[in-house]
């Protein structure tokens, strides 16, 4: 029981710390891909 209780906050901290960064990276990748597609279509 103690292991699960101590393990849960650690996992939550890692997920909350990694989650936003992963979302930001995905958003940046999507923005870059869309930008490159727009540049390709314009040129």
N, C-alpha and C positions, 0 to 999 in steps of 0.2 A: 504493500500500500504506500509506503514511504517513497519507494522508487517512482511510482506513477505520479504521486503528488509533486515530487521534486522535478520529475521529467516534464510534466505538463507545462509549467511556466517557462522552462527553457525552450521548449518547442514553440510555444506561443511567441516568445521574444524573438526567436530566430525567424519565424514566419512573418511576424510584423516588421522585422528589420529587413528581411529579404523581399517580402511581397512588394512594397512600394518601389524598390529599386528595379525589380524584374518588370513591373508595369511600366516604369519610366523607360527602361531599355527597349521594351516592346514598342512603346509609343514612338520613341526616337527612330527605331528601325522602320516602323510603318511610315513615319513622316519622310524619312530619307528615301524609301522605296517609292512613295507617291511623288515626291519631288523629282526623282530621277525619271519616272514615267512621264511626268508633265514636261520636263525638259526635253525628253526624247520625242514626245509628240509635237512640241513647239518647234523644235529644230528638225 
